[in-house]
Amino acid sequence: MSSAAPTARAPAAGARPRPEPVFAPLYKQIQKLLLESLRVGEWKPGASIPSETELASRYRVSQGTVRKAIDELVGENLLVRRQGKGTFVATHHAPQSQYRFLRLLPDSGEAQPARSRFVECRRLRAPAEIASELGLRAGTAAILVRRVLSFGAGPVVHDEIWLPARLFRGLSFERLANYRGPLYGLFETEFGLPMVRADEKIRAVLADERSASLLEVDKGSPLLLVERVTYSYGDLPVEVRRGLCLTREHYYYNMLT
């Protein structure tokens, strides 16, 4: 007497399906371990990380697996390879990284050094929308920073920057005004918050009275609004930025791959 093959039993009505196990490739597991070391500050921005051979021994995997994990982090601009020197943690102090998040270029296409002028830095309660984007409760203390970026002859960008006050204790107008270097370099060096990725939204707007004055244009002039939420390791939101950009002689550039 032959027995029928067992058939899969349909889940009972209302029952939750069992979660299927998810297996990550080995190099992805190593990539996650490397990210955790970056997050906890084992390797600081600008510092070299151990060699592929050392990491392979540490994690008991092949050197090829480590190399593939590092390739992924290099592709995400979290690590930088330097020929003949090794692999380093990306830093906003490096010339090639200072303007990685600034996508505004002059019509000539040649990047220009930016001059930064801070006009405001104060502590206040975060508006509900800002608090939500920063993962804060409504009314939580935040720091509002306003600055103007100039390229060449005149002002081009008016930035409104919101930061969680608990992460930026001691940040003041005087500290910003006396700092010489990229703002994200200050964040990573003084506050231990490397900016590693950002989400942006772009739309056309008209200049209000404040922006018109700071950018030296007429009220109602066309501007490009770039709204950005910037994250540190572990997808921690640490900045909401609203940049109003004058595009008479500049354009927003992005490379899609």
PASEBA-1860 file (N, C-alpha, C; in nm, 3 decimals):
! residues 257
1> MSSAAPTA> 0.085/-0.118/0.000/0.000/0.000/0.000/0.088/0.122/0.000 ~ 0.071/0.203/-0.099/0.155/0.324/-0.108/0.096/0.434/-0.025 ~ 0.183/0.512/0.033/0.135/0.624/0.114/0.151/0.753/0.036 ~ 0.054/0.840/0.048/0.059/0.969/-0.023/0.166/1.057/0.038 ~ 0.229/1.137/-0.047/0.331/1.231/0.002/0.266/1.335/0.090 ~ 0.334/1.375/0.198/0.274/1.474/0.287/0.259/1.607/0.214 ~ 0.153/1.673/0.240/0.127/1.804/0.179/0.142/1.912/0.284 ~ 0.184/2.032/0.237/0.200/2.144/0.329/0.065/2.187/0.382
9> RAPAAGAR> 0.060/2.207/0.511/-0.065/2.247/0.574/-0.079/2.398/0.566 ~ -0.192/2.443/0.514/-0.214/2.588/0.503/-0.223/2.648/0.642 ~ -0.169/2.768/0.663/-0.178/2.831/0.794/-0.323/2.860/0.829 ~ -0.354/2.845/0.955/-0.489/2.873/1.001/-0.523/3.018/0.976 ~ -0.653/3.043/0.957/-0.699/3.180/0.931/-0.656/3.270/1.046 ~ -0.596/3.382/1.012/-0.554/3.478/1.114/-0.418/3.451/1.173 ~ -0.359/3.332/1.141/-0.229/3.299/1.198/-0.119/3.373/1.122 ~ -0.016/3.416/1.194/0.096/3.485/1.131/0.188/3.385/1.063
17> PRPEPVFA> 0.229/3.415/0.938/0.324/3.323/0.872/0.456/3.324/0.945 ~ 0.521/3.208/0.948/0.650/3.198/1.015/0.755/3.276/0.938 ~ 0.837/3.356/1.005/0.942/3.430/0.934/1.045/3.335/0.876 ~ 1.083/3.359/0.752/1.186/3.279/0.688/1.324/3.327/0.734 ~ 1.416/3.237/0.758/1.551/3.279/0.798/1.619/3.356/0.684 ~ 1.689/3.461/0.720/1.760/3.542/0.622/1.909/3.523/0.643 ~ 1.979/3.482/0.539/2.121/3.458/0.549/2.196/3.561/0.466 ~ 2.283/3.638/0.530/2.362/3.738/0.460/2.491/3.676/0.412
25> PLYKQIQK> 2.538/3.712/0.292/2.668/3.664/0.247/2.775/3.699/0.350 ~ 2.881/3.620/0.353/2.984/3.638/0.455/3.046/3.778/0.450 ~ 3.070/3.829/0.327/3.132/3.962/0.319/3.040/4.070/0.375 ~ 2.907/4.049/0.362/2.812/4.145/0.421/2.819/4.142/0.574 ~ 2.841/4.023/0.630/2.855/4.013/0.775/2.981/4.085/0.822 ~ 3.089/4.072/0.745/3.213/4.143/0.779/3.194/4.293/0.762 ~ 3.124/4.332/0.658/3.095/4.474/0.637/3.019/4.533/0.758 ~ 2.926/4.457/0.810/2.849/4.503/0.927/2.940/4.518/1.049
33> LLLESLRV> 3.034/4.424/1.067/3.128/4.433/1.179/3.220/4.555/1.164 ~ 3.263/4.582/1.042/3.347/4.699/1.017/3.270/4.828/1.046 ~ 3.144/4.831/1.005/3.060/4.948/1.032/3.044/4.971/1.182 ~ 3.030/4.865/1.257/3.015/4.880/1.402/3.143/4.937/1.462 ~ 3.259/4.895/1.413/3.384/4.951/1.462/3.394/5.099/1.429 ~ 3.344/5.139/1.313/3.341/5.281/1.278/3.245/5.356/1.368 ~ 3.129/5.298/1.393/3.027/5.365/1.474/3.074/5.392/1.616 ~ 3.143/5.297/1.677/3.185/5.313/1.816/3.316/5.390/1.827
41> GEWKPGAS> 3.374/5.428/1.712/3.494/5.510/1.714/3.623/5.435/1.732 ~ 3.623/5.306/1.703/3.750/5.230/1.712/3.853/5.289/1.616 ~ 3.807/5.331/1.498/3.893/5.397/1.400/3.833/5.534/1.372 ~ 3.907/5.639/1.404/3.859/5.776/1.392/3.866/5.824/1.247 ~ 3.785/5.927/1.211/3.795/5.986/1.077/3.938/6.029/1.046 ~ 3.985/5.991/0.929/4.120/6.024/0.886/4.224/5.920/0.924 ~ 4.191/5.828/1.016/4.287/5.727/1.061/4.285/5.607/0.967 ~ 4.395/5.533/0.964/4.401/5.411/0.884/4.336/5.297/0.960
49> IPSETELA> 4.278/5.204/0.888/4.223/5.084/0.950/4.326/4.972/0.935 ~ 4.313/4.862/1.008/4.409/4.751/0.993/4.412/4.700/0.850 ~ 4.521/4.634/0.815/4.536/4.579/0.681/4.435/4.467/0.658 ~ 4.415/4.432/0.531/4.324/4.322/0.498/4.369/4.192/0.562 ~ 4.500/4.171/0.568/4.553/4.049/0.631/4.518/4.046/0.779 ~ 4.537/4.158/0.847/4.505/4.165/0.991/4.357/4.145/1.015 ~ 4.274/4.206/0.931/4.129/4.193/0.949/4.083/4.050/0.919 ~ 4.145/3.987/0.819/4.110/3.849/0.788/4.141/3.758/0.907
57> SRYRVSQG> 4.254/3.782/0.973/4.291/3.703/1.090/4.196/3.733/1.206 ~ 4.162/3.859/1.220/4.073/3.900/1.330/3.936/3.834/1.318 ~ 3.880/3.831/1.196/3.745/3.779/1.178/3.744/3.632/1.131 ~ 3.864/3.575/1.112/3.878/3.435/1.072/3.807/3.407/0.941 ~ 3.832/3.492/0.843/3.778/3.475/0.709/3.892/3.495/0.610 ~ 3.864/3.476/0.482/3.968/3.493/0.381/3.993/3.642/0.356 ~ 4.110/3.671/0.303/4.146/3.809/0.270/4.053/3.862/0.161 ~ 4.011/3.774/0.070/3.919/3.816/-0.037/3.785/3.861/0.017
65> TVRKAIDE> 3.737/3.793/0.122/3.611/3.832/0.185/3.622/3.970/0.248 ~ 3.734/3.995/0.316/3.757/4.127/0.377/3.765/4.234/0.268 ~ 3.835/4.201/0.160/3.851/4.301/0.052/3.714/4.339/-0.005 ~ 3.628/4.242/-0.022/3.495/4.271/-0.078/3.414/4.357/0.018 ~ 3.425/4.330/0.147/3.354/4.412/0.246/3.406/4.556/0.244 ~ 3.537/4.571/0.233/3.596/4.704/0.227/3.555/4.775/0.099 ~ 3.550/4.701/-0.013/3.506/4.759/-0.140/3.369/4.824/-0.124 ~ 3.280/4.757/-0.053/3.145/4.810/-0.033/3.150/4.943/0.043
73> LVGENLLV> 3.232/4.950/0.146/3.240/5.071/0.228/3.312/5.183/0.155 ~ 3.406/5.147/0.067/3.469/5.248/-0.017/3.366/5.305/-0.114 ~ 3.281/5.218/-0.169/3.177/5.262/-0.261/3.076/5.352/-0.194 ~ 3.059/5.339/-0.063/2.966/5.424/0.012/3.035/5.548/0.068 ~ 3.162/5.570/0.030/3.240/5.687/0.074/3.264/5.689/0.225 ~ 3.263/5.572/0.288/3.292/5.564/0.431/3.440/5.534/0.454 ~ 3.503/5.467/0.359/3.646/5.440/0.363/3.709/5.492/0.234 ~ 3.838/5.520/0.241/3.912/5.571/0.125/4.040/5.491/0.111
81> RRQGKGTF> 4.066/5.439/-0.009/4.192/5.370/-0.035/4.294/5.469/-0.089 ~ 4.418/5.458/-0.039/4.527/5.541/-0.090/4.637/5.449/-0.138 ~ 4.668/5.461/-0.265/4.763/5.371/-0.328/4.895/5.370/-0.252 ~ 4.936/5.249/-0.210/5.063/5.232/-0.142/5.063/5.271/0.004 ~ 4.949/5.320/0.056/4.944/5.365/0.195/4.844/5.287/0.280 ~ 4.740/5.236/0.218/4.642/5.160/0.293/4.502/5.216/0.277 ~ 4.414/5.179/0.370/4.274/5.221/0.368/4.247/5.307/0.490 ~ 4.178/5.419/0.469/4.156/5.518/0.574/4.007/5.547/0.590
89> VATHHAPQ> 3.971/5.589/0.712/3.834/5.632/0.737/3.814/5.767/0.671 ~ 3.707/5.781/0.595/3.678/5.906/0.525/3.661/6.019/0.627 ~ 3.707/6.138/0.590/3.694/6.254/0.676/3.658/6.375/0.592 ~ 3.575/6.463/0.647/3.536/6.585/0.576/3.649/6.688/0.577 ~ 3.758/6.659/0.647/3.873/6.750/0.642/3.956/6.729/0.516 ~ 3.940/6.614/0.452/4.015/6.587/0.329/3.962/6.674/0.216 ~ 4.050/6.736/0.138/4.004/6.827/0.031/3.901/6.764/-0.062 ~ 3.918/6.636/-0.097/3.827/6.572/-0.192/3.691/6.541/-0.130
97> SQYRFLRL> 3.680/6.553/0.004/3.554/6.520/0.070/3.482/6.642/0.126 ~ 3.547/6.757/0.128/3.488/6.874/0.194/3.354/6.913/0.133 ~ 3.341/6.897/0.001/3.218/6.942/-0.065/3.138/6.825/-0.121 ~ 3.154/6.708/-0.057/3.083/6.590/-0.107/2.932/6.607/-0.099 ~ 2.883/6.682/-0.001/2.740/6.701/0.015/2.693/6.833/-0.045 ~ 2.784/6.912/-0.098/2.747/7.039/-0.159/2.751/7.019/-0.310 ~ 2.633/7.017/-0.373/2.623/6.980/-0.514/2.605/7.100/-0.606 ~ 2.632/7.219/-0.556/2.614/7.340/-0.636/2.744/7.375/-0.707
105> LPDSGEAQ> 2.738/7.389/-0.838/2.856/7.421/-0.917/2.830/7.545/-1.001 ~ 2.935/7.624/-1.027/2.919/7.740/-1.115/2.899/7.694/-1.259 ~ 2.847/7.783/-1.343/2.820/7.748/-1.482/2.946/7.701/-1.555 ~ 3.062/7.745/-1.510/3.188/7.702/-1.571/3.216/7.555/-1.543 ~ 3.151/7.500/-1.440/3.170/7.359/-1.405/3.287/7.334/-1.313 ~ 3.365/7.438/-1.281/3.481/7.422/-1.195/3.444/7.461/-1.052 ~ 3.463/7.367/-0.958/3.429/7.393/-0.818/3.509/7.510/-0.763 ~ 3.444/7.592/-0.683/3.509/7.707/-0.622/3.511/7.692/-0.471
113> PARSRFVE> 3.615/7.740/-0.402/3.614/7.735/-0.256/3.504/7.823/-0.199 ~ 3.441/7.774/-0.094/3.330/7.848/-0.034/3.380/7.930/0.085 ~ 3.322/8.048/0.101/3.345/8.131/0.219/3.218/8.129/0.302 ~ 3.233/8.097/0.429/3.118/8.080/0.517/3.108/8.196/0.616 ~ 2.988/8.254/0.626/2.964/8.360/0.724/2.842/8.322/0.808 ~ 2.864/8.303/0.938/2.754/8.267/1.026/2.683/8.393/1.074 ~ 2.550/8.387/1.073/2.471/8.503/1.112/2.385/8.477/1.236 ~ 2.374/8.349/1.276/2.290/8.319/1.393/2.324/8.181/1.446
121> CRRLRAPA> 2.320/8.166/1.577/2.330/8.035/1.643/2.261/8.048/1.777 ~ 2.149/7.981/1.794/2.077/7.990/1.920/2.005/7.859/1.951 ~ 1.976/7.842/2.079/1.909/7.722/2.128/1.761/7.755/2.148 ~ 1.673/7.666/2.101/1.529/7.686/2.116/1.458/7.552/2.101 ~ 1.329/7.552/2.121/1.253/7.427/2.108/1.232/7.396/1.961 ~ 1.254/7.271/1.924/1.242/7.231/1.785/1.095/7.233/1.742 ~ 1.063/7.297/1.629/0.927/7.286/1.575/0.892/7.140/1.549 ~ 0.765/7.109/1.546/0.719/6.970/1.535/0.779/6.900/1.413
129> EIASELGL> 0.781/6.967/1.297/0.831/6.905/1.176/0.980/6.874/1.186 ~ 1.056/6.968/1.242/1.200/6.947/1.258/1.226/6.835/1.358 ~ 1.154/6.837/1.469/1.170/6.733/1.571/1.144/6.595/1.512 ~ 1.041/6.585/1.428/1.008/6.456/1.367/1.121/6.408/1.276 ~ 1.178/6.498/1.198/1.285/6.459/1.106/1.412/6.420/1.180 ~ 1.433/6.478/1.300/1.551/6.446/1.380/1.526/6.332/1.477 ~ 1.405/6.275/1.475/1.373/6.166/1.566/1.361/6.210/1.709 ~ 1.317/6.336/1.731/1.303/6.392/1.865/1.156/6.407/1.902
137> RAGTAAIL> 1.130/6.417/2.030/0.996/6.451/2.074/0.970/6.599/2.048 ~ 0.846/6.632/2.018/0.811/6.772/1.992/0.848/6.858/2.113 ~ 0.909/6.972/2.087/0.947/7.062/2.194/1.084/7.036/2.252 ~ 1.153/6.930/2.204/1.289/6.902/2.251/1.383/7.014/2.209 ~ 1.484/7.041/2.292/1.578/7.149/2.262/1.657/7.119/2.136 ~ 1.673/7.221/2.053/1.752/7.210/1.930/1.836/7.336/1.915 ~ 1.933/7.329/1.827/2.017/7.445/1.796/1.989/7.486/1.652 ~ 1.957/7.614/1.634/1.934/7.669/1.501/2.057/7.750/1.460
145> VRRVLSFG> 2.113/7.717/1.344/2.228/7.788/1.289/2.188/7.844/1.153 ~ 2.219/7.969/1.131/2.202/8.029/0.998/2.338/8.076/0.949 ~ 2.364/8.053/0.821/2.488/8.100/0.763/2.468/8.132/0.616 ~ 2.562/8.205/0.561/2.562/8.238/0.418/2.691/8.185/0.358 ~ 2.678/8.113/0.246/2.794/8.065/0.172/2.813/8.153/0.049 ~ 2.935/8.197/0.029/2.967/8.279/-0.088/3.069/8.207/-0.175 ~ 3.049/8.218/-0.306/3.143/8.164/-0.403/3.180/8.277/-0.498 ~ 3.307/8.301/-0.514/3.346/8.410/-0.602/3.309/8.545/-0.541
153> AGPVVHDE> 3.231/8.624/-0.615/3.207/8.763/-0.575/3.099/8.780/-0.469 ~ 2.998/8.695/-0.465/2.886/8.724/-0.377/2.822/8.603/-0.314 ~ 2.720/8.626/-0.229/2.651/8.516/-0.160/2.569/8.432/-0.257 ~ 2.568/8.302/-0.231/2.497/8.208/-0.319/2.399/8.120/-0.242 ~ 2.429/8.087/-0.116/2.345/7.995/-0.039/2.315/8.054/0.098 ~ 2.188/8.049/0.137/2.147/8.080/0.274/2.103/7.949/0.338 ~ 2.180/7.903/0.436/2.152/7.777/0.506/2.079/7.801/0.637 ~ 1.973/7.725/0.658/1.908/7.716/0.790/1.932/7.573/0.839
161> IWLPARLF> 2.006/7.559/0.948/2.052/7.428/0.996/1.998/7.402/1.136 ~ 1.933/7.287/1.154/1.880/7.245/1.284/1.958/7.124/1.333 ~ 1.999/7.129/1.461/2.079/7.021/1.520/2.019/6.983/1.656 ~ 2.022/6.854/1.694/1.976/6.815/1.829/2.070/6.874/1.935 ~ 2.016/6.950/2.028/2.100/7.017/2.128/2.179/6.918/2.212 ~ 2.123/6.800/2.239/2.191/6.704/2.327/2.318/6.648/2.262 ~ 2.324/6.652/2.129/2.442/6.601/2.058/2.547/6.708/2.033 ~ 2.508/6.835/2.049/2.599/6.946/2.016/2.613/7.042/2.134
169> RGLSFERL> 2.635/6.985/2.252/2.654/7.068/2.371/2.780/7.154/2.355 ~ 2.768/7.281/2.385/2.883/7.371/2.377/2.896/7.442/2.244 ~ 2.811/7.408/2.145/2.817/7.478/2.017/2.762/7.619/2.034 ~ 2.836/7.718/1.992/2.797/7.857/2.009/2.832/7.937/1.885 ~ 2.778/8.057/1.877/2.809/8.144/1.763/2.959/8.174/1.759 ~ 3.018/8.201/1.874/3.161/8.233/1.881/3.245/8.114/1.832 ~ 3.205/7.994/1.870/3.280/7.875/1.830/3.274/7.856/1.679 ~ 3.157/7.881/1.622/3.142/7.868/1.478/3.219/7.976/1.405
177> ANYRGPLY> 3.208/8.099/1.454/3.271/8.213/1.385/3.423/8.202/1.387 ~ 3.478/8.141/1.492/3.624/8.130/1.503/3.681/8.005/1.439 ~ 3.593/7.915/1.394/3.639/7.790/1.335/3.681/7.811/1.191 ~ 3.790/7.751/1.153/3.839/7.758/1.016/3.843/7.617/0.959 ~ 3.751/7.588/0.871/3.745/7.455/0.813/3.602/7.421/0.778 ~ 3.578/7.304/0.719/3.443/7.264/0.680/3.355/7.238/0.803 ~ 3.228/7.276/0.795/3.138/7.259/0.908/3.125/7.112/0.948 ~ 3.117/7.022/0.851/3.107/6.880/0.884/3.237/6.829/0.946
185> GLFETEFG> 3.348/6.894/0.915/3.473/6.860/0.982/3.467/6.894/1.129 ~ 3.406/7.007/1.163/3.385/7.045/1.304/3.297/6.943/1.374 ~ 3.191/6.900/1.307/3.099/6.805/1.368/3.170/6.674/1.401 ~ 3.254/6.626/1.311/3.318/6.495/1.334/3.433/6.505/1.434 ~ 3.506/6.619/1.433/3.622/6.633/1.521/3.582/6.669/1.663 ~ 3.495/6.769/1.677/3.460/6.822/1.809/3.345/6.750/1.876 ~ 3.258/6.688/1.797/3.139/6.626/1.856/3.127/6.477/1.825 ~ 3.225/6.421/1.755/3.226/6.278/1.727/3.111/6.232/1.641
193> LPMVRADE> 3.068/6.317/1.546/2.953/6.286/1.462/2.989/6.298/1.314 ~ 3.052/6.198/1.257/3.078/6.201/1.112/2.947/6.197/1.034 ~ 2.935/6.280/0.934/2.817/6.280/0.847/2.844/6.182/0.733 ~ 2.766/6.075/0.726/2.800/5.968/0.631/2.703/5.957/0.514 ~ 2.580/6.006/0.529/2.488/6.003/0.415/2.378/6.107/0.437 ~ 2.305/6.138/0.329/2.200/6.238/0.339/2.086/6.206/0.243 ~ 1.966/6.244/0.281/1.849/6.239/0.193/1.813/6.383/0.159 ~ 1.783/6.409/0.032/1.753/6.546/-0.010/1.623/6.553/-0.090
201> KIRAVLAD> 1.557/6.668/-0.077/1.442/6.703/-0.160/1.470/6.841/-0.217 ~ 1.431/6.863/-0.343/1.461/6.988/-0.411/1.333/7.045/-0.471 ~ 1.316/7.175/-0.454/1.203/7.241/-0.518/1.236/7.388/-0.546 ~ 1.161/7.449/-0.636/1.177/7.591/-0.667/1.088/7.673/-0.574 ~ 1.143/7.783/-0.520/1.068/7.870/-0.431/1.102/8.016/-0.465 ~ 1.030/8.108/-0.399/1.057/8.250/-0.413/1.122/8.301/-0.285 ~ 1.214/8.394/-0.298/1.288/8.446/-0.183/1.196/8.523/-0.090 ~ 1.200/8.488/0.039/1.128/8.569/0.138/1.217/8.687/0.176
209> ERSASLLE> 1.168/8.769/0.268/1.240/8.891/0.301/1.378/8.864/0.360 ~ 1.388/8.766/0.450/1.516/8.735/0.514/1.617/8.684/0.412 ~ 1.576/8.585/0.331/1.669/8.528/0.233/1.708/8.629/0.127 ~ 1.614/8.712/0.087/1.645/8.815/-0.012/1.753/8.909/0.040 ~ 1.742/8.947/0.167/1.841/9.037/0.226/1.978/8.970/0.235 ~ 1.982/8.845/0.282/2.110/8.775/0.298/2.176/8.742/0.164 ~ 2.095/8.715/0.062/2.151/8.679/-0.069/2.161/8.800/-0.162 ~ 2.120/8.915/-0.111/2.133/9.041/-0.187/2.058/9.036/-0.319
217> VDKGSPLL> 1.933/8.989/-0.311/1.844/8.987/-0.427/1.710/9.048/-0.387 ~ 1.623/9.070/-0.485/1.491/9.123/-0.456/1.403/9.017/-0.393 ~ 1.314/9.060/-0.305/1.215/8.968/-0.250/1.132/8.912/-0.365 ~ 1.106/8.780/-0.362/1.032/8.716/-0.470/1.120/8.663/-0.581 ~ 1.252/8.680/-0.569/1.342/8.625/-0.671/1.339/8.472/-0.666 ~ 1.357/8.405/-0.780/1.354/8.258/-0.781/1.478/8.200/-0.713 ~ 1.456/8.101/-0.626/1.564/8.031/-0.557/1.539/7.881/-0.566 ~ 1.644/7.804/-0.546/1.633/7.658/-0.538/1.643/7.618/-0.390
225> LVERVTYS> 1.540/7.553/-0.339/1.540/7.507/-0.200/1.585/7.361/-0.196 ~ 1.695/7.336/-0.124/1.746/7.200/-0.106/1.724/7.163/0.042 ~ 1.632/7.072/0.067/1.602/7.027/0.203/1.673/6.895/0.227 ~ 1.753/6.890/0.333/1.840/6.774/0.356/1.827/6.725/0.500 ~ 1.821/6.593/0.515/1.838/6.529/0.646/1.968/6.449/0.637 ~ 2.062/6.478/0.726/2.193/6.414/0.722/2.206/6.317/0.839 ~ 2.273/6.204/0.812/2.281/6.096/0.910/2.426/6.063/0.943 ~ 2.447/6.020/1.067/2.575/5.963/1.107/2.561/5.811/1.106
233> YGDLPVEV> 2.660/5.741/1.159/2.656/5.596/1.161/2.530/5.546/1.232 ~ 2.483/5.429/1.189/2.364/5.371/1.250/2.237/5.443/1.209 ~ 2.241/5.519/1.098/2.127/5.596/1.050/2.072/5.690/1.157 ~ 2.163/5.751/1.233/2.124/5.848/1.334/2.107/5.984/1.268 ~ 1.985/6.042/1.265/1.968/6.173/1.204/2.027/6.281/1.296 ~ 2.117/6.363/1.241/2.186/6.463/1.324/2.174/6.604/1.269 ~ 2.113/6.619/1.153/2.102/6.753/1.097/1.984/6.761/1.002 ~ 1.907/6.869/1.013/1.809/6.907/0.912/1.856/7.040/0.855
241> RRGLCLTR> 1.875/7.043/0.725/1.928/7.164/0.661/1.834/7.206/0.549 ~ 1.806/7.336/0.545/1.728/7.394/0.436/1.812/7.501/0.372 ~ 1.865/7.468/0.254/1.953/7.560/0.183/1.880/7.629/0.070 ~ 1.874/7.763/0.075/1.815/7.842/-0.032/1.928/7.889/-0.122 ~ 1.925/7.846/-0.248/2.037/7.864/-0.339/2.001/7.958/-0.453 ~ 2.090/8.050/-0.479/2.077/8.142/-0.591/2.141/8.076/-0.713 ~ 2.063/8.057/-0.818/2.113/7.978/-0.931/2.127/8.061/-1.059 ~ 2.149/8.190/-1.045/2.171/8.271/-1.165/2.298/8.229/-1.238
249> EHYYYNML> 2.401/8.190/-1.160/2.529/8.151/-1.220/2.575/8.014/-1.170 ~ 2.484/7.940/-1.105/2.517/7.808/-1.051/2.405/7.710/-1.084 ~ 2.436/7.581/-1.077/2.338/7.476/-1.099/2.364/7.363/-1.001 ~ 2.259/7.285/-0.976/2.271/7.169/-0.887/2.314/7.049/-0.970 ~ 2.422/6.983/-0.926/2.479/6.872/-1.001/2.470/6.743/-0.920 ~ 2.427/6.636/-0.986/2.428/6.504/-0.920/2.456/6.398/-1.025 ~ 2.534/6.299/-0.987/2.567/6.189/-1.077/2.485/6.067/-1.036 ~ 2.406/6.015/-1.128/2.322/5.901/-1.102/2.389/5.776/-1.159
257> T> 2.403/5.672/-1.074/2.464/5.547/-1.121/2.372/5.431/-1.090
END
